[in-house]
């Protein structure tokens, strides 16, 4: 009996010891991820492991830029707000903007980012949600703090923590505005900019100290991106962008002042700096003044070759600090995959721009309703002024359509950002079982890279490259590859097809046998020529007659397809036609 009792006691001791060990170590297991820090040319966690930040910017949430919502003619958020007020009044406009903050980004959005493969989020902040403009302060030189911005940030941080995503705080709209690109900072040009006002600079420094004090102990905050895309000519007023600036003395001084204020209350978080000319001109910014700085650069609309980032790699080598591609995107899937492949090969993390807007080159698309289109037409002078009731209905519908459950999900964008970076393998866009009568939409060609899932002669936009006028998807609809897609009343179709282009389809055939394959096409005056390649067998090309833009069938008979997976490639021997779909009919 005593032996049994001792065995039980001994067993209990062992169990208690195990429990004690587990309780002792569990907090530290989570803590090893800990604060991120700059370590030579890379970012590491507290365990010393390299961290490649793969992030998404939440553009349009705290700060609306006109182009995101087909309102480029307005540009700044305050102008958009004024136009809405004219239609529905101040009170309803305030209600709309509160609902905007509630609906645009929710926990479901952050859950989705984690599910898709992101490990970080960049929050573009508008200072006006955290503090008053200098001209509205009751006491000049003092700072009134607004809880709304901090509360929204707290909520976002809690969602990030729940998903083990890092959060980067980005001051996108600084007090007074930081450049001549007015929309990105919601700048009012008749008021002094941050560079023309000591009071605006002091408020910026105070805001960052307040933020750092609040979040000093938050390990899931990766760092502070302290001024987004400065663009200002300090020595030459004609240099609006700031790319000719040689010294950047006011920018360097402000970056140092902000760093010092942060370090008074927070010694652990990474501080991210951006050069002039939208984060690209670092003349005079070096040498670095803190041992935990990361240098950010932004990249849009140029070629994805080593030459395009060599200047930053040289800067990295000279100063032994990490680089971060803090903002990029607004292009085609091909361009996305190429850029991410290149920067990750140099241990450079990235944050894409942006999660959602009206358009296809982001993971989520905000729908344009007929009511909102009426507003757009009115504001552009193409339609009559809506009634207050009509305008309010359209605005409220827009607010609801911001929610992720009402967005259009573009899986091709996510595929390009993650899977296609690692492999050239293709996969079906839609899983459709092929049997007699099945029609596959032309726009549902395989997911994958250019030259593997499809071939198009124009796959990306190089709008910042002189003399290169390509656009990628000319129709800017349905998918974000280089394939040109647009919509008629009867659905989406591929158009502007050029000679040599092709599309691949992975087909899941229910029953093997001999099929008739009908390509649904239309052609204008210049007829085309088309053929198919099924499982490596190329059929004789067929000419497409002038159909006066009406759909017709080009039929390939006696096509053998096996049960299960088949590859079918539709090839344009000669372009000049549109392509809507493929119909399969089993003969035997």
N, C-alpha and C positions, 0 to 999 in steps of 0.2 A: 504493500500500500504506500509506504514511504517512498519507495523508488518511483512508483507511478506519480505520486504527488510532486516529487522533485523533477520528474520529466516534464510534468505540466508547467511547473514554475519556470524551469529552464526554457521550455518552449515559449512561454509568455515573455520571458526576458528577451529572447531572440526577436520575437515579434515586435516588442516595444522598441528594441534597438533599431530594427528596420524602419519602423514608423518614424523614429527620431531622425534617422539618416535622411529619409525621404522628405520630412518636413524641413530639415536643415538645408537640403540641397535644392529643393524645387525652386525657391525664389532665385537662386543663383543660376539655374539652368536658363531661365528666361532672361536673366540679367547679362549673360555673356554676349548677347546680341548688342545690348547697351547703346551708348552714344556712338554715333559715327564720328570719325575724325580723319583729317588729312594725314597721310603717312607717305612721304615722298611723292611719287607720281600717282598714287592710287588712294582711294577711300577705303578705310577698313572699319570693322566693328570692334568692340572692346575685346573680342577674342583674337584680334589680329587677322581676321579673315577678310579677304578682298570683297568689296560690295560694288556691284555694277547696278546703279540705279536705273530702273526701267519704269518711267513714270508717265503720267498723263496730267496735262494742265486743264484746270476747270475754268477755261475762258468763257465769258458770258454770264457767269453766275453773279459775282459781286460787281462786275464791271461789264456793261454792254458796249460792244463796238458795233457801229452801224452795219458793217458788211456781213456780220454774222446773221443778221435778220433781214437782209435785202434792203437795208436803209443806209447805204454808203453815202447818199446825198446829205444825210444829217450828220453822220460821223460820230460825234460825241454823245455820251449817254444823257447829259443834261439837255441836249437839243431834242433827243428822242422823247424824253420825259415831257418837255414843253409841248411837243406836238400831240402827245396823248392827252395832256391836260386840256388842250384846246377843244378836244372832242368829248371828254367825259368828266371834266372838272378835277379840281385839286384833291378832294377827298377820295374819290374813286381811284384816282391815279396812285395815291399813297397805298390804298388797299391792294392795288395790282402789284406794286413793287414789293410789298410785304409777302404777297402770295408767290411772287417770282422767287424770292429768297427761299421760301419754304419748299417750292416744287422743283426748281431747276436741278438741284443736287440733293439727293437723299441717301439714306443708308443703302438702299437698293442699288444705287449707282456705284457706290464704293464696294459693295459686295460683288458686283459684276466685274469691276476692275481687277479685284483679286482673283476671281474665277478665270478671267481671261489671261492672266499671267503677269500683270503689273505688280511691282513691289513698292511703288511710291506714287505720291500725288503732289502736284504743285498747285498751291492756292494763290491765284492772282487777286490781291486785296485792293479795295478802294479805301483810301484813308478816311473818306467821308462817313464810313460806317463805324469808325473807331473814335473820331474826334471832329470838332467843328473846324470849318475853314477859318483862317486867321481873321478875316474881315467880320466874322460872326461871333468871335469870342467876346463875352461880356467884359472881360478885363484883358486888354492888350498884353500879349506876352505870356499869358497863362493858357493852360490846356484844359478844355472840358472833355471828359472821356464819355463816349457813348457805348452803352453796354451791348447794343445790337451786334456789332461786329465781333466782339469778343465771344458772345454767346454762340453765334454761328460757327466761329472757329473752334470753340470747345466741342460742339456737336460733331463737326467734321473730324476732329482729332479722335473722339471716342469711336467713331465708325472705322477710322484707320487702325486704331489699336485693336479693335475687335477682329480685324482682318490681317493683322501683322503687316500693315503697310506703313512706310515712312511718309511723313508729311513735310513738305518744304513750304515755308511761308514766303511769299513773293510780294513785295510792295510794287504793285503794277501801276497804281495811280498815286503818286506822291503829292503832298501838299503843294499846290501851285502848278503841278505838272512838270515833267522832266524833259520835255522836248517839243519839237515842231510838228511831230506826228501827233496831232491833237487827240485823236480817238483813243489811242492806247492808254492815255492817262486822264481822259475826260477833262482836258485842259480848256479853260476859258482864256483865249489869247489876249483879251482886253485887261486881264488881271496879271499881276507879276508872277512869273514862273518861279520855280524853286531856285533857279540860278540868279534871279533878279531880286530876291527877297531873303534877307537874313532871318526874318520871322518864320518863313516857310521852311528854311533849313533847320531852324531850332525845333520846330514842331515835328519834323521828320525824325530828328535825333531822339526827341522825347518819346515819340510813338514807338520807335524800336526798343528803347529802354523799357518801356511799359510792357511790350510784348515779351521781351526776353525775361523780364522779372516774373511774368505770369507763367511762362513755359520752361523756365530754367531746368526743372527736374524731369521734363518729359522726354524719355528716351526714344519714343516713336516720332519725335520731330527730328528730321535729318539735319536741318539747317535753316538759315535765314538768308534769303535772296534779297539783298537790301535795297537795290534800286533797279527796276526793270528798264532795259533798253534806253538809257540816256541818249538823246540825239540833239546836240547843241554845238554850235560853233562859238567857242569862248573867245578866240582871238580874231575871228573873221565872221561878222554877222551874216555874211552871204553864204557861209558854210552851214546850211540849215541842218544837215544830217550829222555833221561833226566828224566826217571821215577824213578831213584834211587837217584836223587838229593835231598839233605836234607835242603839246605839253599836258593838256587836260588838268591843269592845276586845281581849278575849282572842284572838279569831280573827285580827284584824289583826296583833297582836303575833306570833302563831305564823307567819303567812304571811310576815312580814318576816324573822323568824329563819331560816326555811327558805331564803328567797331569799338571805340573806347567806351561809349555809353553802354553798349551790350555787355562788354567785359566787366563793367562795374557790378553786374548782377548775375552774369552767366559766363562762366569760364570754359564750358564744355562743348557747346554746340558749334558746328561748322558755320562759318560766315562765307556766303557766296557773293562774289563781286562781278559786276558786268561793266565792260568798257564802253566808251562812247560809240556813236554810230551803230546803235542797236546791239550793243554788246560785242562789238568787233574791233574797235580801235583802242588799243592798250598803250599807246604812246604816252610816256610820262607817268604811267600808273605804277610801274615797278620802281624800286624793289618792294616786296611784300612787307607788311608791318605787323603781321600776326602769324603765329605758327599753326593756325588751324583755318586757313583760307582755302577756298576752291575757286578757280577761275572759270566763269561761264562764258560760252559763246553761243550765238544763235545762227541758224543756217536755213536759208530758204532760197528756192528757185535758181540754184546754180548746179554745176556738174558735181557728181559724187566721185571725185578722184582725189588722190592724195594731195595734189596741189591745192585743192580748195580748203584744206585744213592744215597745211604744212606750217603756216605762220603760227598757229596755236601750238602745234607740236614743238616748234622751235622755242616758243615762250615757255612751255612746260619743261623742256630740257634745261633751259637757262636758269629757271627759278625753282626747279625740283618741287612742283606742286601739281595736284590733280586738276584735270580738266573735266568739265561737265557740259554736255550739249543741253543747255537749259531750255531751249525752245526750238522746235522744228515741226514741219508738217505741211499742210495746205498744198498737197501735191498728189501724185498718183501712187498706187500701191508699189509699182516697180521702183519708183524713186525712194519710197519708204524703206523697202527691203535693202536696196543698195546702200543707203546711208547708214542704217543701223549695223549692217554687216561691217562696214568700214570702221565706224567709231568703236564698236565693241572689240574689234581686233587690236585696238590701241588702249583697251581698258577704260574707255570713256563711256560713262552712263548718259542717259538722255531722258528728256521729258517732252512728250509729244503735245502738239497744239492742234486741236482741242477735243474734248470729249464729245460735245454736241453743239450743233448749230443747224441752220437751214442749208443743206448741201450734203453731198455723198462722201466727201473725203475725210470723214471722221467716223468713229465707231457708231455714234448715235445721231440720227437726223431728226430735227424738229419739223413736223409736218406743217405745210402751208395750207390753211383752210380757205374756203371761198370767202369767208368773212374777212380774214386777214388780207387776202389778195385784194379785196375791195379797198381796204385801208391803203395798201401799197399803191393801188391805181389812183386813189384820191390824192395821196401825197405827191405822186409824180405827175398830176394834172391830167390823168386819163379817165377819171370817173368823177361823178358828183359827190359832194360831201355826204357822208353817211349820217343818219340821224343819231342822236345820243344813244338811243336804244340799240341800234345796229352796231355802233362803235363799241359800246360796252360789252355786247354779246361777243364780238370778235376778240376783244381784249381778254375777256374771261376765258374764252375758248383757247386762246394762245397760252394763258397761264396753266391751264390743265394739260395742254399738249407738251408742256415742258417735262412732265413726269416720265420716267423711263418706261413705264408700262404703255405709254402712248407714243414713244419714239420708234423710229424705224431702225432696226439693228443691222449694221453693215458688217457681216461676218468676214467678208473679203478683206476689210481693212485690218481687223485683228489677225487674220491669217497671215497677212503680209508683214505685220509688225513682229510676229513671233515664229510661227512654223516655217514660213518661207525663208527666214533668216538662216535656218539650220539645215534645210533640205531643198532639193529640186524636185522632190516627189510631188505628184499632183493627186487631187482627190475630187470626188464628185461635188459639184455645187449644190445639187439637189439629188436626193436618193429616190429615183423614180424607177419603178418596175416596168420594163418594156414588154408589152404584149400587143396583140392586134388592136390598132386604133390609137395607141399611145402617141401623144405629141409632146416633144421636148422643146421648150422655148429656146430660141437661138441664144438668148442672153444668159442662159444657164450652163455655159461652158464650164470646164473644170476650174477649181481653185488651184492656183499655182503661179509660178514665175513666168514672165515673158520668155518665149522660146521653149517653154516646157508645157504650159497649159494653153498657150495661145501665142500668136505672133502678130504684132501690129507695128506699123512703120513709125508711129508717133506714140510714145508711151509715157511721157512726162512733160511738165511745164518747166521751162528754164527762163522765167520772166525777168530774172536779174542778170541774165547773160546776154550782152549786146549781140544782136544779129541772129539770135535763136528764137524762133517764134512758134515753137510747138506748144500744144496745150494738153496732150494726153487725151482723155475722154472728152470729145468735143461736145457731146450732149450733156455731160455732167449729171447723169442720172443713172439710177439702179445700182451700178457697180463703179468702182474706182480704179479699175485697170486702164490700160491704154486703149482698150476696145471702145469704139464710138457707139454710144447707146442713146436713143431718144424714145419718146413716147407719142403714139397716136391714141385716138379714142379706143382702139381695139387692143392696146397693150404696148409693151416695150419691144424694141427690135434693134438689130445691129445695122448701122448705116455708114455712109462714107467709107465703104470697103475699098481698099486699094489692092492692086495686083501683088501677089505673094503673101498676103495675109491669110491666117488660118486659125481655126478654133477646134479644140479637142473636147470630146465628151466621153466620159466613162459611163458605160451603159450596163445596167443590171438586167439581163434578159431572162424572162421567166422560163421560156421554152426555146431551146435551140432549133434552128431550121433555116429555111430560105425566106427572106423578107423582101418586100418592096419598100424602098426608102425614098420618101418624097420630101424635098427641100422646098419650103415655102418662101418664095422670093418675089421681088419686084424690081423693075429696071426702067430707066428713062430712055432718052435718046441713045445714050451710049450703053449698049448692052454689054453684059459681062460674060465670063466663062467660069464654070464651077465644077469641082469634082470632089470625090470622097476617098478617104483611105480608111478601110476597116480592117483592123488587126493586121496591118502591114500590107494589105492588098489595095492597090490604087486602081480605081475605075477610070474608064475613058471619060475625058472632060465633056461637058454639055454646055452649049451656048445658051445664054439667057436672052430671049427676045425683048423688044421694047414692050412693056406691059402698061405703059402710061400710068405708072405708079400704083397699079392694082396688083394685089397678091396673086401669084400663080404657082403651080407646082413644077419643079424639075425632078423627074423621076428616075431613080436608079433601081433596076430590076435584078432579081436573083442574087441578092446579097446574103451571103451565109453568115449567120451569127450564132455563136455557141451559147449554151445555157450558162448563166453567171456573168462574169465581168467581160466586157468587150471595150475596145477603144475605137472610136470613130472620129476621124479628123475631116472637117469641112474646109476645103482649100479654094482660095480665089486665084485661079490661073490668070484671070483678068478681072479687075475691079469694076466699079461703076454700078453696083446694084445694092439693094437692101435685103436683109435676111431676117425672117421672123420665127421660123421653127422647123422641126423635123418630125414627120409622121412615119410611124412604123406599122406595116401590115404584113402579117405572116401568111405566106403562100402555102408552105408545106413544112 
